[in-house]
Amino acid sequence: TTHKKFGETLAVLAGDALQPEAFRLIAEAPCMSDGSRVEAVRVLARACGADGMVAGQVLDTLYGIHTEEQLKAMYRLKTGVMISGAAELGCVAADMPADMRAQAVEFADRLGLAFQIRDDMLDVIGTQSELGKATGMDGEKNTFVRLYGLEKCEELVRKYTDYAISALSAFEDTEYITALAHSLTTRRV
């Protein structure tokens, strides 16, 4: 949206400004101990850096993705690590035990895959007015829709969403997050 309204240069600069701002907010978080702040910085850096989202974008841009496993790996890096990173940051801020933190990351990873498969579907079935962006942009890229078709993708979105929800067994009140996860299975935007 920013690049359409203000141009590519300002859009890139906005992204460049927002990333260090996230680190600044962590560094100055008054509710966290010094150790938790350092851990939060590590989590965010791993998620958005060369081993995370950047690696996923490189795979998507430069390499031919041919198999389901390659596609899953790219989606986990491109999208899943940012969702997992957000979930893990919440756990770090709340000083949760390691087992609950691992379950939150597993939930987010699986939900990220379901989200990305649904995104593949929306590129085919969505409209520009619904999505606020052009559809059919995946072009010749390999996607889950290209591999399996829309019907199978519907099943996969439900399957990975259910897997995600099952990872929340250590948490007491999951009603809201469960409803949110289910709403993503039918999202139109």
FENQUIMO-V392535 format. One record per backbone hydrogen bond with DSSP energy under -1.0 kcal/mol. CO is the residue of the C=O (numbers start at 1). NH is the residue of the N-H. If there is no record, write none. Layout:
co,nh
CO,NH
CO,NH
This chain:
co,nh
1,5
2,6
7,11
8,12
9,13
10,14
11,15
12,16
13,17
14,18
15,19
17,21
18,22
19,23
20,24
21,25
22,26
23,27
24,28
26,29
29,32
33,37
34,38
35,39
36,40
37,41
38,42
39,43
40,44
41,45
42,46
43,47
44,48
45,49
47,53
49,52
49,54
52,56
53,57
54,58
55,59
56,60
57,61
58,62
59,63
67,71
68,72
69,73
70,74
71,75
72,76
73,77
74,78
75,79
75,80
76,81
79,83
80,84
81,85
82,86
83,87
84,88
85,89
86,90
87,91
88,92
89,93
90,94
91,96
92,95
97,101
98,102
99,103
100,104
101,105
102,106
103,107
104,108
105,109
106,110
107,111
108,112
109,113
110,114
111,115
112,116
113,117
114,118
115,119
116,120
117,121
118,122
119,123
121,124
121,125
122,126
123,136
127,131
128,132
138,141
143,147
144,148
145,149
149,153
150,154
151,155
152,156
153,157
154,158
155,159
156,160
157,161
158,162
159,163
160,164
161,165
162,166
164,167
165,168
168,171
174,178
175,179
176,180
177,181
178,182
179,183
180,184
182,185
